Every structure is written in structure tokens, then in C-alpha cells.
Amino acid sequence: MIDIPFGPDSINGQTVSLVLFFIGLLGVVTQRNIFKTIIAINIMDVGAILFLLTVNVSPTSVPPVGSTDMLRMADPLPQALMITAIVIGISVTAVSLTIFISLFRKHGSSDWTKLIHRIESR
């Protein structure tokens, strides 16, 4: 039997982000519904953003505001890039949902396999 230590140190931002990413990946691979696939891609996006925000975090770092010590200051670049990634993710979700709504209205199905079959049978 493998003894996996679970404690307060094992649950951190990186662990949660990996769990979120793989839950989203599972949803992308297993779901046939287009709407659920879009939600699963969003869950993967949140997991990736959380991972990139927490990968280089030090518990002693302070926000880069005011006149603080440069060595203790947190790097603002990953935070700025992740804000950009959040905005891009929201935009991609909006476009994906718009395309999904138009496909649903035109073909009457939200199932990937039925939709592909209807488009190929034309």
C-alpha cells in the first residue's frame, strides 16, 4: 500500500490548479454536449491561470506597492499577464457560446456527434 501524505502543506495553489486542469481535461474528453465542453475548457483555463500565478510565489513576498524592499517585492509581470489571459478567456467563451447558439438554432442539436453527422450528410 502506498502512503500518500495529506496535510496542510499538500493543498496549495499548484495542487488545486492541477486538479482543476485535469477535471477540465476530463470534461473535454468525455462530454458530447457542446455547452459542457465549453465549460470544461473554461475550467482548464482557470487551472492554467491559477498554476501560473502560484508557481513562483514566496510566502514572504509583499505586493509591489509603495516603497518596499525590492528583494521582497512580488513580481508583477505574471499577474499582469494573467489578467490579460482572463480577459482573453472571457472573450473566447463569449465567441464560443455565440457560435454554439447559432449552431443549435440552425441544426437543433447540442451533441457533437449528431451535429457532425448532420453537417457531413449535406
C-alpha positions in Angstrom: 0.0 0.0 0.0 1.3 3.4 -0.9 1.3 6.0 1.8 0.4 9.4 0.4 0.9 12.2 2.9 -2.0 14.6 3.0 -1.7 17.6 5.2 -1.9 21.4 5.2 1.2 21.6 3.1 -0.1 19.3 0.4 -3.1 21.5 -0.5 -1.7 24.7 -2.2 -2.4 26.7 -5.3 -0.4 24.4 -7.5 -2.2 21.3 -6.4 -5.6 22.9 -6.8 -4.7 24.2 -10.2 -3.6 20.8 -11.4 -6.8 19.2 -10.2 -8.8 21.9 -11.9 -6.9 21.5 -15.1 -7.4 17.7 -15.2 -11.0 17.9 -14.3 -11.5 20.3 -17.3 -9.5 17.9 -19.5 -11.7 15.0 -18.4 -14.7 17.1 -19.3 -13.3 17.9 -22.7 -12.6 14.3 -23.5 -15.8 12.7 -22.1 -18.6 15.2 -22.9 -20.6 15.0 -26.0 -22.6 18.2 -25.2 -21.0 21.3 -26.8 -22.0 23.6 -23.9 -20.4 21.2 -21.3 -17.3 21.1 -23.4 -17.1 25.0 -23.4 -17.5 24.9 -19.6 -14.8 22.3 -19.3 -12.4 24.4 -21.4 -13.1 27.3 -19.0 -12.2 25.1 -16.1 -8.9 24.2 -17.8 -8.2 27.9 -18.4 -8.8 28.7 -14.7 -6.5 25.9 -13.7 -3.7 27.1 -16.0 -4.1 30.7 -14.8 -4.0 29.6 -11.1 -0.9 27.5 -11.8 1.0 30.3 -13.5 0.1 32.7 -10.6 1.2 30.3 -7.9 4.3 28.7 -9.5 6.8 31.2 -8.2 5.1 32.6 -5.1 7.1 33.1 -1.9 5.2 33.4 1.4 7.4 36.3 2.4 6.8 38.4 -0.8 4.9 41.6 -0.5 2.7 43.5 -3.1 4.7 45.8 -5.4 3.0 48.9 -4.0 4.8 51.8 -2.3 8.4 52.0 -1.2 9.1 48.4 -0.1 12.3 46.4 -0.4 12.9 45.3 -4.0 14.1 41.9 -2.9 10.9 41.1 -1.0 8.6 42.5 -3.7 6.4 40.1 -5.7 6.9 40.1 -9.5 4.0 42.0 -11.1 4.6 40.6 -14.6 2.8 37.2 -14.1 -0.1 39.0 -12.5 -0.4 41.4 -15.4 -0.2 38.5 -17.9 -2.8 36.5 -16.1 -5.2 39.5 -16.1 -4.7 39.5 -19.9 -5.3 35.8 -20.0 -8.6 36.1 -18.1 -9.8 38.8 -20.5 -8.9 36.6 -23.5 -10.6 33.6 -21.8 -13.8 35.5 -21.3 -13.7 36.7 -25.0 -13.2 33.2 -26.3 -16.0 31.9 -24.1 -18.4 34.6 -25.4 -17.5 33.8 -29.0 -17.8 30.0 -28.4 -21.2 30.4 -26.8 -22.3 32.7 -29.7 -21.2 30.0 -32.3 -22.9 27.3 -30.2 -26.2 29.2 -30.1 -26.2 29.8 -33.8 -25.3 26.1 -34.5 -28.1 25.0 -32.1 -30.6 27.2 -33.8 -29.6 26.0 -37.3 -29.2 22.3 -36.6 -31.3 21.7 -33.4 -28.7 19.7 -31.5 -26.0 20.3 -28.9 -24.4 16.9 -29.3 -21.0 16.9 -31.1 -21.6 13.6 -32.9 -25.1 14.4 -34.1 -24.0 17.8 -35.3 -21.0 16.5 -37.2 -23.2 13.8 -38.8 -25.8 16.4 -39.9 -23.2 18.6 -41.4 -21.4 15.8 -43.2 -24.7 14.4 -44.6 -25.3 17.6 -46.6 
